[in-house]
Amino acid sequence: MLGLLAVLTLLPALLGVLVLRGSDVARLSLLLIVCVSVATQFVAWLTDSSDWVLGLSLMVVALDVLALLALSGRAARRFSEGRRLD
């Protein structure tokens, strides 16, 4: 269980580093992970299957939405393509 938690924590961090190095595949993978995270949190809220701690849960959703906005724009795509060509 601890190993799975470590993988789930380190995978987005590794993908973030790869995005900074210009990997478009890493950017799209990170977008997919964040989309799944937001959808999972929405379904959990909709079905009342998890206790929402207002501060922490709201901050996680806000950071996920911020990551979606940052990684899905044209500037992010140009950054990935520009870094890849260098």
Secondary structure, 3 states (H helix, E strand, C coil): CHHHHHHHHHHHHHHHHHHHCCCHHHHHHHHHHHHHHHHHHHHHHHCCCCCCCHHHHHHHHHHHHHHHHHHHCHHHHHHHHHHHHC
